[in-house]
Amino acid sequence: SRWNRWNACRLCGQRYHGRMQWALGWACWQTYTCRDAVEYNWQRLCAMGVLGRGLKGVRRMKEALVVQEAEIATHKLLHPNSDGHRLGL
């Protein structure tokens, strides 16, 4: 899937970690945050998840918490009848 490129190497399949995970988290967020049309809401939501995991990967827990709280709030706004089990936090 297109989201795997933010999480794992396309050549060997190894999951990114540490600074690489962090850098790709920011790159993902910057790629999808600039799209303002409604149909891109799910992409921004997924990008928040990638960014949050990247921040956790470099142990920036306070910042990761802020991003994940924003992800949860956005999910609730976009999917008010959902229980949130798909967030994967």
Secondary structure, 3 states (H helix, E strand, C coil): CCCHHHCECCCCCCECCHHHHHHHHHHHHHHHHCCCCHHHHHHHHHHHHHHHHHHHHCCCHHHHHHHHHHHHHHHHHHCCCCCCCCCCC
